Every structure is written in C-alpha cells, then in structure tokens.
C-alpha cells in the first residue's frame, strides 16, 4: 500500500499525477514514483525514496505524456528504497504496474512461473508485473494475460497496469483494496481516494472486488470475473477542495483539533429533527433495539472510541456490548449471542482488518452497522446499515476529530435506541442539550493552547517514556491519549487503568518519569489521586487533567465539567494538544509520523 493515481487523455499527465500524489501524502508513505508515456515511444519512469518533494527534484525538464500512473508506497515487502518503489516494470520493459495491497502467494508464484526471471527489487508487486509479462507470451491480448494473472494471485490488491504497446488503455482491477475511476470530459482518472483527483473531477465510479476495468480517455468498461459487462452509475463526491487545505494552520492536526466543536454541532444538525429530537433511521434503531448483544469491531483509535461507546450503549440503551480488535476477532471469534448486531467503527471505511470480519459476519447472516466518515467506502457499502460521522476530511495521520465524532455518533445511536426501548436512563438524558454544552467545553480547551504548550515543554521535552492513567471512562481516554503521544512524538507512552499500576507497572516508575492522570469521575477521583501519590513517592513527575467540579489547587489542567457519559469528548482534547506540542518541541512532522499510514488497507 499506500496510494494510487492514474490519468489518461490529458497533455500534462505528469503534473496531474504529482498533484494527485501530493493530495495522498496524508495517507503516509516512504517512497513514490510515476510513469508517463506519450504513446509514441517517449516513456518516463521516475522513482524516489522519501517525500513527493524528493521525487519532484528528480524530474528534470518537461515530461511529455497523456497517460500515466503514480504511486506512494508504504513498505510491506522489502525495505523502503528507490528500487522497491512503484511503479514496477516487467523484465522486457513492456508492462508497468502500480499496486496497493499484499500478494499472499508471491513466493509460490515466483517458484512456479518466474524462476528464470531477473528481479530488481524485493516487492510482491514486481512479481505480479513479471507474471503478467509471462502470460502475455501465450495470451491473445493484454486483457487475457492480466485476467490469467488475477486468477493465480491470492491476496488484496488494487492494480493499475499500462502496456506500452497499447498506450491508449489503463487496465485496472481490485480486490479488498480501495480504488475509484474518475470521469472527465475527454479524459479519465484513477485514484485510491477521491481527494487525489478533485482538482480534475468530482464524478467517480466505484469498483467492486473481482472486477476488471478497461480505462480509456473517452470510455470505461467494467467486467466481472466471468467477463460480463457491468454498467454502474457514477456518483458526485461531496467534497470541497477547501476542506482538504490547511488554510492558515501550520499543520492539519492543529486544524482538525480546532474543528471538533463544529463537528459536534454538525452531528447534532444531521441527527436531530425539526423539534430538536434525536432522529436516526428507523431500520437502524429497530435492528439495534432488537439485538441481545452488540459487538463493536475496530482498530487503533476507533477501538478506543468503541470503549467509550460501550458505556454509552449499555447505560442508555440497556444492551450488553463487547469491544473487540478487528485483527484478533477475525481469527478468534468468541461464542456469539443468539441475536448479535455487529457495529464497525472506521474513519476511512476501508480498514482491511475490519473488512475481513465484516465478510465473515455477512456470510453468517448477522446484521451489521458501520460508523464511518466516508460515504460509499467499502465497509459502508458492504454493511447492512451505515451512520456517517460528518466530521469532514481528516488528513493528519493521527486521528482527532474522527475519534470524537465516533463517540458522538455512538451517543446519538445509544440515545435513539434507549428511547425506542423506553429505557429510563435515556428518558432523562437530553443529548441535544448535553452535546451542545460539550461542544462549548471543547472550545474552551482549544483556546488554552499556549498554556498547554508551556506545560508540555517543561513536562515532556526530553523524556523517553510516559504514562497516562485513569479509571472508567478516564481509562478509555488514557489509552487513546497514549496512542496519540507515541504515534507522533515517538515517546514510548502507555495508557493504564490507574488501579493496575501497583500490580506490576509501577516497577517501571523511576526518577522523573512523567505520569499524566485523568480525573473526571467523582466515584473514582480519590482513588486515582491516590495512585498519583504512589508514583510521586517513587520519583514520578505528575500532571493532572481534572474536571472543574473535582479540581484542587495543585491540578494543572482544569477542564469544563460535562455530563459523565460525554466526558471523553472533553478530556481527550488536552491530550491531543499535549501530543501535538510534544511533537513540535521535538522537531518532528506532526502530520506525517514515520512508519504510519492513514488508511490501513492491508491485514
């Protein structure tokens, strides 16, 4: 993985590809490359390790061409290097290919078909382009050779292939990895994400798994695995180019942290009726009200949001909830209840681990609901129901507003189901009023940026590790807070249930170790304060994030008090800012942390 772009039918193909790759930078990558041809024998293949800027430096003179493909790579097979960067070419130079995904049987393919081939790199993608060239020796045409290769390949893929003997076509195929065709007047484009080609078109056609597409400048032809032609209507991407620009902000993450209060208000607008009552599609509410257990399936930040959602759904809807990591659940499915509902949390809607679970859930015939930020994404299309996050594009690799949007939409769902079931807890919970107050509380915190920056400079400037602790909802936020800190500042951070410290983890506390305590629950506040005293007595430096109603004179970060079920929406904001400023003070790139990708489309 990470991102694919392609263009056919425009004179400035190289410029369009580079602009598209720049728009995909947010997904994370370690190398990049483009291939451009004019169809008259003028072919250009340029690759570079590092950023798009490094690739641009290698482009000298004008690249002429009307057809091309480009790629940003996040290494799965082979180290980040120029030789492992995409596009890859066949041994005879005829075929050029870009690929997202993982080919599971690439070693077997190499042994069976390519023992005499000379390979320049270490990637599974290079194996595929050599395989296509192998089949082309006996196939009647390139499409047939491509289809023969697809029958052999096992794994996930999104392919874009150019045969320099047919420079008026880009061949495309996908399985599990996202890919779109963009439609223009006299040209067409290919992209992993609509954002990459919004400057060219906002009309896109989705491709289903197992389909092959012939893309020409005036036409596209979609075929299923049996060769049957498929007609599919295009859709208009509801994105504004201004939404994916930083504006006056130095980093996307800063912009997205600041946008969270407005996201809360947008969610209320989308999920309330004219009487300001919570409104969710009746079929979704009915399905959730009738189930006997909800299984939340998610990864990373979404997994942490799921824990906050568990409390909301159990308290307001009165339904038992289990929270599972997608990558574990797929291979270790527990005993299920009689009437389960599977709820998938994913910012992108393309998370491969979660999709693997959804495929199994669909095969078992169980109902499913996806909460995602991307309409038309794979998890949205393949689940029975979808609730959108309405957070707007999230570009920074470290998720912020998608996390809080997930919790807010889970609160909407919980309130709606609780009302349907006439659960007493839901009847006294005015989500519209409470979420409005929460949005105002979030604004109060983002206005205190400079104070948080100063605290971070003195508290985390030179540490190698740090701990977050809390209980209940505060423990759930501690896990997310630690993830934010580690993924962008590279501080080795862990989030623990405060009561568990003395059962082993306190052995790691030494002089100067930073420990951040989150305290928003009245019932457990004294206990967490006691745990902070325990680590202080062993030399730790402590910082306390405390709700105003529970605050004391020695507490450094005081946050507004909101409804207990919504505290994660408020208490997480200072931890996002702590991670942001810790990264700035250490001189790292906030938006593009090393080794990480925004949308994880491989298992």
Secondary structure, DSSP 4 states (H G I P E B T S, - for coil): -EEEEEEES-SBHHHHHHHHHHHTGGG--SEEEEEEE-SSS-EEEEEEES-HHHHHHT--S---BSEEEEEEE--SSS-SSTTTSSPEE-TTS-EEEEEEEEETTHHHHHHHH-TTPPPSS--HHHHHHHHHHHHHTTSSSHHHHHHHHHHH--EEEEEEEEETTSTT-EEEEEEBS--EEEE-SS-EEEESSGGGGTTT-SEEEE--TT-EEEE-SS-EEEE-TT--EE----EE----GGGGS-TT-SSHHHHHHHTHHHHHHHHHHHTB-TTS-B---HHHHHHHHH-SEEEEEE-HHHHHHHHHHHHHIIIII---EEEEEHHHHTTS-----TTEEEEEEESSS--HHHHHHHHHHHHHT-EEEEEESSTT-HHHHHSSEEEE-------SSS-SHHHHHHHHHHHHHHHHHHHHTT-HHHHT--HHHHHHHHHHHHHHHHTTHHHHHHHHHHHHSS-SEEEEEESTHHHHHHHHHHHHHHHHH--EEEEEEGGGGGGTGGGG--TT-EEEEEE--HHHHHHHHHHHHHHHTTT-EEEEEEEGGG--TT-SEEE----GGGHHHHHHHHHHHHHHHHHHHHT--SSS-TT--SS----
